[in-house]
Amino acid sequence: MKRQETDTPWHQRIETSVVISTLAVVFAFFTWAFTDTDGMGETMKTAFNVATHQFGWLYLLVGFSLVIFAFWLAFGRYGEIKLGNPDDTPEYSYFSWFSMIFACGYGVGLVYWGAAEPLSIFKAPPFGLETGTPEAAVLSVAYAFFHWGWTPWAIYMAIGVPMAYFIHCKGASPRFSSALAPIMGKHAKGVGGKIVDSFLVIGVIGGVTTATGLGIMQLASGLHSLFGIPQTTLVYTLIAVVWISIFTFSAVSGIDKGIKYLSNINIPLAMILMLFVFVAGPTIFQINIGMDAFGLYLTNFFKMSFWTDSIANGGFPQGWTIFYWAWWIASAPSTGLFVANISRGRTIREMVLVHMMVAPVATWLWFSAFGGTAIYQELVAKTGLLASMAETGTGGVVFTMLEKLPFGSIMATAFLILVVIFLATTVDSYSYVCAQVSTKEDQNPSLPPKAIRALWAITIGALGITLVMVGKGISGLQLSSIVASLLIIFIMVGMCVCMVLTLNKDAAKGDCPKEKQRITA
């Protein structure tokens, strides 16, 4: 069932309380950032340290538990439930569906960290390993597999599957509060529900703003590396203006015309670039380090999942793993709701397995190619990639790496294009979700108003350029979204509990036998 435009004026369709409260918080951050840059940065840094150091164990425990929960969903008694009516078919082809999921879930983050993360961990490895050793090299890729593997996708599933179930099987409105109705009762449609929705929209904006800022800096770094264009305020601003125009136009175009088309471009382009690096780079080394890293990932999955470094207190799990888990949790509401939107006609098992099997394999191949090549250039070829990263920054090291390969300049230019499209897709999907949650419940079966989609896209873009321009102060918005993830944990767990309670209730009434593919609303 495709969503359609409606003739109702946009200002009559928006949930004013959600929009105004969210914009008020964003404006407050703007004001704080510009009037007390250092103070805001220090305050949010302190709050962030409390969240990751005092509650790091909670993030790790939740992350591991959600992996177990995801596989239980896929292979348990409810895996065959269809998300929609019995005769519903998927709205999107498998390739388009996967492309949108992958672009929304990881997007610009993967292209930013593909070479930089293994190099960074190789430089400062955990578990007492020495810098620059073969053991550190394998462990650095294994940790990239871990940080971008099963656990992040399981975190996304903790919101994605409950939202898809309640929207497509129970006819609920595509709002976060709808998935909490079994425990919130009538309050889900009242003030309590609006507070939940506003809070999660603020978290969404905070999370994607950092991705936008990283994308702007990586593109500027690429332009400098390839064409010698200086990384100035004017360049950052021009990049931001062009980018905002692209993803605002795409967001207004909707899922079927904007986000779908962009995803169908960026995933094939990413595959071409990955294949090029695989063939033009140290092919056998990539295969071998990928195999070594995957084996190390499997044998150390439990250790990595629970390690807090309680004795040495070196800070690695807090600075990397716990930070990532908090980041994925902060991003989960937007990714989860977007994936729920495009998953009508799929089964719960399909939805989980594309996240827990297909997407992680694609991610591991990416890190084997880009991360493996980066490690080879540093450890074996001695090209000084770490020194280059120290000079150009983490966002620019991938361009240096590509330029050392045959036809490197051409591929680096293609990589620039990939960064642009990936970020546009990520911002598109996030602004679409914000617009959905900002639309009144009785208007939600229709497409969110174009004006509100444009509003959120422009807001995200404006915050992104501010992040780059102001720096430490506005980065408090990023840290605040991580701090907010502490509360999102309980909302996320609540959604999972609500879904399981409803599934069990329907099964007890005979409405949900194991053989059925759908819950009858």
C-alpha positions, 0 to 999 in steps of 0.5 A: 500500500503506497502512501499518497499525497493529500489535499489537506494544508500542511499546517493542519496536518502537523503535530504542533507540540512535537514540532515546536518542542523539538525546534525549541530544544534545537534553538536552545542548543544553537544559543548555548553553542554560540554564547558559551562554546567551551562551557557547553562542550565541557558540560556535555563531555562530562555527561558523556563520560558519566554515561559511558564510564558509569553505565558502560556495562549497561550498554554492553549488556543490552547490546549482547542481549539484543543479538540473542533477541534478534535471532530468537525473532528470526528462528522462533515461533513468530518468524513466519508472521507476515508484516501486513495482510495475508495477500500483501506482497513486498512494495520494493524489490529485494535489492531496493529494500536492502539498498535503502536499509543499508544506506539508512543504517550505515550510510556515510559512517561506513565510507568515513571509517572504512580505512580510518578505523582499522588504522586508528585501532592498529595505532593504539590496540587494546589488550596490551598489544604493541602498536604496529605488530601483525597481531594488532593489525588482525585485531584492528580489522576484527574490531571493525567487524565487531563494531559494525557487525551483528550488534549494531544491526540487532540494536536497529532491529529492537525498534524496527521489528516492533514498529513494523509489527504494530504499523503493518499488523495492528494498523498503528500510526507510524509514531514511536509512541504507538509501539508502547501502547500496550504498556502506556495505554491511553497515555500513548495518544496523549501527553506522554506519547507526545513527550516520547515522540519529541524526545526521540525526534531530538535524538534523531536530529542530534545523531544525524547532525554529526554524520552530516558534519563528518560528511562535510569534512570528508568531502572537503578533505577529498577535494583538498587531496584531489584538487588542492582546494583549501579547506576553508570556511567558504568551502565548507559553506558551499559544500553544505549549501549544495548538499542541503539542496540535494537532500532537501529535494530528495526528501521532498520527493519521498521514498519512492522517487528520492530515497529509493533512487539514490539508494539504487545508485549508491549501493552499486557504486559502493560495490564497484569501488569495493571490487576495484580496491579488492582487485587493484589492491593487495588481493590475497592479503585482503582475503587472508586478513579478512579470514583471520579477522573473522575468525578472531571476531568469532572466537572473541565475540563474548570477550569483546561484548562484555569487556569493560577493561575494569582493571587497567582502565585504558579507556578502549571499550569506553572510547570505541565499543561503548561509544558505538553502542550508544551511537547505534542506540541513539540512531535506532529510532530513525533507522528502525522506523524507516525500515519498518516503513519499507518492510510491508509484505516481508516476514519478521524472519526476512526483516531480521535476517537481512539485518543479521546476515546480509548487511553484516557480510556486506560490511565485513567485505567492505572492511576487508577491502578498505581496511585490509588495504590500509593496513597493508600499505602501512604495515607491509608497503611502509607508505606512511599512511598513519602519518598521512592520517595524522596530517589530513585527518581520519576523513582524508586518509581513504583518499590517500590510500586510493591514490596509491592504487592504479587509477587511484585518482579516478576512483578517489573522485568516484569515492567523493560522489559516493560520499555525497550520495550516501549522506543525502540518502541518510539525511533523506531517510532521517528527515522523512522519519522526523516528518512522520512523527511530526504528523498528526495521527489521523493524517499519518496514512498519507505522505508526511507534508512536503513542507515539514520534510523540507523543514527537518532536512534544512534543520539537519543541514544547518546543524551539520554546517554549524557543527563544522564551523563552531566545533566544540560547542555544537558537538555538544549536540552530538554528545547529548544524543549519546547521553540521551541513548541512556533513556532510549535504552528503556524505550527500546526495551519497552517496545520489544516487551510490548511486541512480545506481550501482544504476540503472546496474547494473540497466540493465547487467544488462538489468533496467532498459531505458529503456522500463521504468517500474520497477526489478525488485527 
